[in-house]
């Protein structure tokens, strides 16, 4: 498959034009770690269905409201999200390398398929094209904050896409993708989290969705608990609660999520614990409810859980300094973060 692509000679032409234009970011970082934006990890923006889903999704929780409207091809799915993860990963790797980024990217379809562990076959390219169409057609209206901007108008997950180069047989070689302003702001603000590379081995959409929630809320904490009812709501599952509970129990029995164990606690509670070393609680105690309430007052409209995850990531990356008062350190960081 790689031979048929390179023999066309098209990608080199695209690369030359992309590097010569300030309007393109060339996706050419082959070892970029997978990353996803915090907003779509927190809130259900993608369908868990494996069949065309023509429902209008409505979600409201803790002041956040989301309406997701499908195109005639259906809602964008959890597997379609692979494209966005790939684009975000490339942009973040570019930022970390000191490169200028734009919301218009040029990528090679084969590289995307390989990075997301999809089959690089004729059927794989066909499914990839269908995913682009669903992403472009799905419309979202929300008040979720990305960066420091609250968006209340409708937008697509991607603004558009086009096949820039294809083989003589018609198969896409390189594709230009334009991300929405909403998603690009999240990248610019670095409101993203790194995912396990094994995320792409999860074939069931609900497994991916539960992993996202675990990665965002648990991180490296000792554990994280959520009621099954709230998990059902935040997952975006269309299944009845009793069926959803059974699917969670099947996931607990399989124990196949990357990075995390799942368990069922009394009171219809789902408990998530990391598989590897956890944060030393003597160095970073859990934040108090009072500190979280104070942070909400300092950052009205912001996702406080996203801020907490970002702060913990900064603390972890800067050497896990022992903090006399994690509450005070977090509040001081929030004030500076919002001021930026």
N, C-alpha and C positions, 0 to 999 in steps of 0.2 A: 504493500500500500504506500509506504513512504517513497518507494522507487517511482511509482506512477506519478506521485505529486512532484517530486524533484525533476523528473524528466520533462515536465511541462515548462519548467523554467520561469513560472510566473511569480513566485514569491519574491525572487530577487528584485524584480521590477517594482513590486509593491513596496519592498523595503527601501529602495532608493527614493521613491516618491514620498514615502512616509517620513523618512529622516530629513528630507529636504523641505518639509512643510511643518510649520509650527502648529497646524491644526490637527495633527495626528500624534498619537502615542503608539509606538510599535511594541507589541507584546512579544518580546524575544528573551525573556528571563525564564529559563527552562526549569530552574529549581525553586521557584517562588513558593513559599509556604501558603497553603490555602487559608484564606481569610474571608470572613463574612461581616456585613454591617450589623451593628448592635440592634438597630430598629427592627429589622426583619427576623432577628433571632428572638427578640422579645415578643413580637406581635405576629399573629397569623396572617401572612399576606399571600401564601401559596396554597393551592389545593393539594390535599392528600390523596385525591383520587387518581387511579391509573387509567381511567376512561375520561373522555371529554366531559368536563364539568361546566355546565352552563348556568349554575346558580349565581346569584348576587350574594356575596358574603358580607355579613354585618357583624362587627365586633366592637364592643365597648368595655373598657376596664380601667378603673382608677383614673378617670378623666381623659383617657385616650379613646378616640373613636376612629374606626376604619371601615370604609366601604370598598369592596373590591368587585369590580364589574368585568365580566368576561367579554371577549369578542365572540364572533360566530364560531371560532375554533376552540373556545373554552378558556377557562382560567389557566394562568401559568401554574405549573406544578412544582413540587419539591425537587423533582429531577431537572426541570428547566432551570432551577436556581443555580445549577452547576455553572452555567454560563456567567452569571453575575459573580459567583465566587471566583472564577478564573480571572475575570476582568479586575475585580477588586484586588486580588492577589498580585496581579501584574503591576497595577498602579502603585500599591503600597511598596512593592519591591523597588519600583522605579524611584519613588520618593526617598526611600532609605538609601538609595544609591546616588542621590543628589540630582536626579533627572527631573526635568520639567514634565508635568503631566497635563493631559487634557481629557475631556470627557468623551472625545472621539478616539477610538482605539482601532488599530488594525491588527488582526490576529490570523494565525494559520489554523484552519479547522482541524487538521491532523494533530497539532500540538494540544489543542483544547481537548480533543477526544482522549488522547493519551494521558494528559494531566488529570482528567476526571475519571479515568479508568473505564472509559466507554469503548465499545468495540469499533475499531476503525474499518468498518465494512460499508458496503453500499447501503445497507439498512441503517447503519449507525449515522451516516451522513444525512439520510432522509429524516431520521428522528431529530437530528440536530437542527435541520432547517425548520421543522415543525415547532421546535422549542423556541427558535427566534421569533416565529410568527405569533406564538402565544404570548411571549414576553412583550412584544411590541403592541399587541392588541389589548392586553389586560390593563384596565384603568383603575387607579387608586385615588380615593379622596380621604384625607386624614389630617389630623392636627399633630402628628408625631413630629417632634423636633429632630432635625438632623443638623449637625454643626451647631449653630446658634440661631437657626431660622425655623419658625413654625410654618409649615405648609398647610394651607386649608383649601387649596384648589386641586382639581384632578390632574393626574399625570400618569404616564406609562412607566413601567419599570425600565424599559429602554425607549429612547425617543425614536430610534430607527435603526435599520441595519441594511446592508447591501452586500451582495457577492461582488467582490472586487476582481477576483480572478477565478476561473474554473478550468478544469481539464477539458480536453477535446470531447470527452464523453459527457460533459455537463456537470460533473461533480465539483462542488465548491472546493477551492484551494485556500483562498484568503478572503476574509470577511471584514468589513468595516462596521463597527458597532458604536452608536452614540448613546451614552448613558443619560438618564434623566438628571436634571439639575439636583433634584432631591437626593439621589444616590451619590452623585459626585461630591456634594457638600459633605456627606458622611465620610468619604475617603479623605477629603482635604482636612477635615477635623480629626482624622485618625480615630473615628468612632467605629472601630472594627476589633474583632478578636480572631486569633489564630485557631484554626481547626486542626484536628488530627488528619493526617493524610488518609487514614483508614475510614474517614467519613464517607468517601466515595464507594467503599465496599458495602455499605448499608443499602440494601435493595428496597426495603420497605419504607415508604414515605414517613410513616409514623415513627419508625426508629430514628430517622434523620431529624425529625422535629423534636423528639424527646432529647436527643443528643444536644441539639442547639440550646434547648432550655437548660439542660444540665450544665453545658459549657458556659453559658452566660451567667447563671445564677450561683452555681456552685464554685466554678473555677478551681482554686486550690484550697478552698476552705475545708474544714474537717468534714462537714456534711451540709446538706440543704434539704429542706422538707417543703412539700407543697401538697395541698389537698388534691385528691383525685378529681374532684369537681372543678377546681381552678385549672388544673393541668389539662382537663378536657376542654375547657374554654380557650386556654391559651394555645393549645395545639391546633385549633381550627378543625378538629375532627367532626365529621358529619354523622358519625355513628352514635347510637344511643349510649348513655352513660354506662349502662351495664355491659354493653359490648366493648366499649372503650376500656373499662376496668379489666375485662377478660384479656384484651390485647396487651395491657400493661403487665398482667400476671404472666402471660406467655413470654414477654420480653425479659421479665425478671428471671424466669426459668432458663431461658436461652443464655442470658448473661453475655451478650455479644457486643454491647456498646463499647466503642473505643473510650479509654480513659476513665470510665465510670461504672460503678456497680449500682444497680437498682434494688430496692427492697420495699416491702410493704409493711408499714407500721400500723398499730392500732388506731382506730378513728378514721379509717379510709385515707391514710396519708402515704404518699410516695416519698421515700427517702433516697437521696443520691449521695454517694460517697466516691471520692477519687480512688483510682486503683493504685496510684503511686503516692509518694510522700506528700503530706499535706502541710499547710502553713502552720508554723509553730505558734500556737495560741498565746504562749507567754510573750512572744514578740509582737503579735498583732491580735489583740483581743477582738471579738465581734463588736461591731458598732452598736451603740445603744439606740433604742427607738427615739429618744430625745434628740440624738445627734442627727438621725435621718430626718426627723421632722424639721429641725433647724436648717438642714441642707435644702429641703424642699422650699422653705421660706426664702432662702438665698437664691434659689434657682427655680423660680416658678415656671412651669411648663416643661422642664427638663425631666428626662427619665432618671430618677434617682438611683435605680438599680444599675443602669448603664454607667453613671458617674462613679458609683461605688466600685464596679468592676474595673473601670479605667484607673481609678486611684490605686486599687490593689495591684494592678499590673505595673504601675509606675513604681510602687513600693518594692515589688518583687524584683523589677529590673534594675533598681538602684541599690541592691545589696541587702534588702530586708533589714534596714536599720531598726534597732529596738526603739519603740516609741513609748514615752512615758504616758501620753494620753492620745490613743488612736482617734478618739472623737474630735479632739481639738485639731489634730493634724489633718484629718479629713475635712473638717469645716474650713480650715485655712486654705486647703488646696481647692475646695469648691469655689470659694470666693475668687481666687485667682483664675480658675478655669472659666468661670462665667464672665469675668472681666475681659478675658481675651476675646 
